[in-house]
Amino acid sequence: MPIDAATSALNLSFPPTAAATGFVIPQSRSFTVSVNPVVLFSILDHYLRRQEKQHRVIGTLLGVRSEDGSEVEVRNCFPVPHDESQNQVAVDMEYHSNMFELHKKVNSKEVIVGWYATGANLNQWNALIQDFYSKEVLPPFQAIHLTMDTDLKNEEKLLGVKTYVSAPIGTSAKPENCLFLPVPCDIKYFDAERSGLDLLASAKDQPDRSTTLISDMDNLEKTILAVQEMLDRISDYVNKVLNGTIPENNNIGRFLMDTISVVPKIEKLEFEKMFNSHLQDLLMVVYLANMTRTQLAIAERLQLLI
């Protein structure tokens, strides 16, 4: 039975051993969690496709761990059907097992690292579901519980992604008697994914919340303007430091030295010549791509006429 919330007494017990209770011993070593943006989009898609009377959705988190177990990277996830009410909760364990077996055939390196749930708050059923996933995670690691505030009830009006691990609590080791402890979490993406994320983020400023792909030339112009803005900002900072307007910062100075040291020393005319040559090559590739697209469209229409 869950701990009575009306009592003012809180009994803590030492972490039990796995042999005596079946519980996994919590790790004393601290670790961090990084989440791939694909996981967040998959959770949002699952939440939008939920049944009409379903208040929240849950699913399995897949990922990899570092060799020392200090970092967990969540790379993928899949939804798991469940039904919960005020009196009971039911999770389709067979569906969970079948989906994981199919996923292992595609990517055998990713393992179960925990589970996710939508909603900002933890309820009485989270501990029972956490106990189930603790048995699915390879020992001696713990299952990670990720929550996402899809209702935007926080003050910042953000998704509020948080991660937790559990520890047993109470005089007896029962699955429902556990304490959720927050762990550091950040969003980790690759350089190739940055352009897609920036494009999606630009849709928030549009009235219809939609955006279109920009051409290569527009993307090049946008990148050059961003680099020029950063150079102006750095130049303004250096001038203020030299004038004594603001105090110097040793960390920023080291970052600037590292950045300048990797920039090749090229004459202005030579750099301009190289840039124009690269720009001409880019324009030629764009021209050939448009010509190929036009020829394919014409061939397709001729095929329909025949």
Helices and strands as residue ranges (DSSP letters): H 18-21, E 32-35, H 37-48, E 58-65, E 71-80, E 82-84, E 89-91, H 93-106, E 111-118, H 126-136, E 144-148, E 162-168, E 178-183, E 185-187, H 191-201, G 202-205, H 216-243, H 250-261, H 268-305
